[in-house]
Each structure stands twice: as structure tokens, then as C-alpha cells.
Amino acid sequence: MKEKVAVVGAGTAGLIAARDLAAFGIATKVYDQKTRLGYPAKASGIVSINGLNILGIDYKSAATNTLYGARIHAGNAVMRIMSKKPQARVLDREKLNLVCYDEAVDRGAVVQTGLKMDNQRIDELHKDNIIIGADGPLSAVAKHFSMGSIKKYTLTYKADFNVDVGDARVVDLFFDNSIAPKFFAWLCPNAKDILEVGIGVDAKYGNSKTAFERFVKMKEVRDQLEKGRMLDGYASIIPMRTARRVVEAEKEVLLVGDAAGQVKPTTGGGIVFGGSAAMLAARVIHEHIKLGTSLERYEKLFRKSFGTDMKLHSVLNKIYANVNEKRLEALINISKTLGFENFLSNYGDMDRPSVMLKRFFLRGLEK
Ligand SMILES: Cc1cc2nc3c(=O)[nH]c(=O)nc-3n(C[C@H](O)[C@H](O)[C@H](O)COP(=O)(O)OP(=O)(O)OC[C@H]3O[C@@H](n4cnc5c(N)ncnc54)[C@H](O)[C@@H]3O)c2cc1C
């Protein structure tokens, strides 16, 4: 049995796995192709406070804003969800990576940057290491060990604008399949003077940059960006389905984070799910080395802990992806009449819809 771990990819998921493995006293080395980790930040950083607490990251130095709610737009309808308590932090993704790096290295993990892992290097590492593939949505590890490529993607484009944000406590989400097919567009106050504008489109429906250019011409968006200066812009991708397998126990290979498609299909958020799965993977590897238990437990425990919520996110995504704007607008208006605005303001949980549903069935829509 192998007793060392090689983690391919030093994003949040890989570094969280390395942090926990090193804390268990397991020799762990992380490899990343980048020389400057977390840069450029092609993704956003809205993460629930509950989720961040679960991950146990000391994220404060990376936080740039705090969100209390969201405005959900569909056609002319707007649903306002506003909590009295802070719900999410907006994090600078490069700084978050650095915090995760420090936490992993402080516990004894070694990180080698500037080394792209190809098939030959992966084979070399695999001779005497358990492998964790944490190398993002186009995982070389998943491909190398035939763990099934992720077939469904959202293409994204986002840019920061230097503007006076106004109310920096809320994020605006725009659901309109003619602008952002099968996903959504967003305006997120990254700070009081930085508004992030972003969009995702189903990969089958074309180009995220073109969709972005259409979105910024919409009146509500144009009004907010007036006189604003665009600072940078990046395209990227979000995996929309979990990998067919997240572990090959015989081969001692595990996938975590975007490499495993551990992302909420409703919002594209992957830091909490991917990081939680990385913590689980580290625990299963620790027990495997110490007690001889099978690595297959990672697959079972992952599906048991996150399967229901992943399915619920997937169902919600399918619902709004297949409804036209008029129906979406009507759905929002009906939900408001039924009292969902209050319910979501009081009990909304951006990571775990199953927790919300439990409350819903126990208490209904009363306050
Ligand atoms: C536009 C956009 C907005 C998003 N917004 C949010 C959000 O608000 N909240 C949220 O929670 N999530 C969000 N996400 C999702 C989130 O960014 C990802 O789920 C998360 O970054 C996944 O982390 P990871 O460590 O699995 O992968 P990554 O962050 O992609 O890290 C993978 C690492 O592997 C390295 N690598 C890849 N291939 C190799 C190789 N062959 N050899 C060596 N190194 C390699 C890369 O350099 C990289 O450092 C967003 C994503 C996008 C695209």
C-alpha cells in the first residue's frame, strides 16, 4: 500500500486536501503548472459564511465584501431576498489561494509550482504515490485514469468595472434564457467601488464573450456601469455534472473539486462542495493508510453527504433552463405571492437546498 500522496493542482480543492493530509501526518506534495497560484482569477468568489466555516479556512484577509441578500430578476419581475444576518463573503480568489497555500504548507505539505503534469509525469508519480486529481474541469488525471470526462459545461465571461456600486450588500442575478441560455448573468459588488459583471451560457449555445457584450448593453446594466471603467475580462468554464466516478480504489486515484465536477449546477459555486469533498478525501485516505480501509469509501461517503443536494441543484437548474422568460417572470410573481421572498430571506441556504426543503415541509411558508 502507498503511504504518500501527490496532489495534482493547487487550487482551493487541492490545497484543502493537502492541508488536511499533512495535518494527519501524511507526506503530501502538491504540483501546479502555474508559477503564480490563483492568478489570473477567472472565477468569482461568492462563498456562504456557513460553507467557509465548514472548510475552516482563515479567509478574512481575502474578504473584500459581505453580502446579505440577492435580487433575482426575470423579465419585469424582481424577487428580493434580504437577510438581517450576513450570508456570504466575496473573496479575492488569488488571496484565497494564498491563504489555502499557507495553511497547507504550515502543516507540512510541500508545493511545487511551474510544473505541468502530463501522462508521463503522472505515471512517474503514481509508482509510489496515491494520486489526487485536483486539476480543474479539464482534469488530466481524470483523463489519464479513464475516470470519465465531464460532458456538460457552462461557458463564462466576467469583468470588473470601477464604479460606485451603491448598495454593496446585494448581488443581482438575471435569469433570461435569451441572454444567458440555461444559466444566468450577475452583477456582484466585489467592493464598494468594484462591480463584477458576469455571465454563463450553456456550452451548446455558443460564445460567453458575445453573450457578455449583449448583457452589458441591457438598460439596467448600462445604467449601473455608466462612466465605469472596465478593468479586466476573462473567459472560463464551469463543469455542470459530477464525474461518473470520483475514485478508482484499485489504482489509488481520487478526484476532488472541479476535476470531479463538484459544483452546484444552479449557481456554479464549487468552493464549498469541492473543498468539503477534498476534506472527505483526505479523511478517507488517512483511514486507508492507517486502518487499511478501502478508498472506495470516498465514492460512497461523497454520494451520501452531497448526492441529494447535488440532485436538487440539478433539478432546479433544469427547471429554469427550460422555461421561457414570460414563464420565469410568472413563476417569480407566483412565488412572491405565496410568500417565498420571506421564506428565502429567513431560511435560504445557498449550498444545501435539502436543509431549506426540510424547513419548508416542517413549517410551511410562515415566518
Ligand atoms: C466565472 C466563474 C465564477 C465562479 N463563481 C464562483 C463563486 O462565486 N463561488 C464559488 O464557490 N465558486 C465559483 N466558481 C467555481 C469555482 O471557481 C471552482 O469550483 C473552484 O475554483 C474549483 O477549485 P479547484 O481547486 O477544483 O480547481 P481550480 O481552481 O481550477 O484549480 C485547478 C488547479 O490545477 C492546476 N492544473 C490544471 N491542470 C494541471 C496540470 N496538468 N498540471 C499541473 N497543474 C494543473 C491549475 O493551474 C489550477 O491551479 C466560479 C467559476 C467560474 C468559472
The ligand as an ORCA input file, in Angstrom:
! r2SCAN-3c Opt
* xyz 0 1
  C     -16.900     32.672    -13.766
  C     -16.890     31.753    -12.590
  C     -17.479     32.188    -11.407
  C     -17.465     31.362    -10.282
  N     -18.003     31.838     -9.137
  C     -17.925     31.103     -8.012
  C     -18.404     31.630     -6.792
  O     -18.859     32.771     -6.722
  N     -18.350     30.829     -5.686
  C     -17.847     29.557     -5.737
  O     -17.856     28.865     -4.720
  N     -17.377     29.050     -6.893
  C     -17.393     29.793     -8.031
  N     -16.919     29.279     -9.210
  C     -16.420     27.900     -9.222
  C     -15.072     27.810     -8.562
  O     -14.205     28.790     -9.089
  C     -14.476     26.421     -8.775
  O     -15.429     25.446     -8.421
  C     -13.219     26.229     -7.935
  O     -12.223     27.147     -8.300
  C     -12.673     24.824     -8.132
  O     -11.455     24.711     -7.455
  P     -10.441     23.557     -7.877
  O      -9.335     23.665     -6.911
  O     -11.180     22.285     -8.019
  O      -9.970     23.928     -9.356
  P      -9.174     25.163     -9.905
  O      -9.410     26.366     -9.081
  O      -9.480     25.220    -11.365
  O      -7.645     24.736     -9.709
  C      -7.055     23.758    -10.513
  C      -5.552     23.967    -10.477
  O      -4.947     22.887    -11.200
  C      -3.899     23.404    -11.981
  N      -3.713     22.466    -13.101
  C      -4.592     22.151    -14.081
  N      -4.072     21.220    -14.903
  C      -2.840     20.939    -14.418
  C      -1.796     20.037    -14.837
  N      -1.939     19.240    -15.905
  N      -0.640     20.006    -14.119
  C      -0.476     20.821    -13.028
  N      -1.430     21.691    -12.608
  C      -2.599     21.729    -13.284
  C      -4.364     24.792    -12.402
  O      -3.275     25.630    -12.721
  C      -5.116     25.262    -11.157
  O      -4.272     25.985    -10.274
  C     -16.907     30.062    -10.355
  C     -16.327     29.613    -11.551
  C     -16.311     30.458    -12.656
  C     -15.637     29.997    -13.923
*
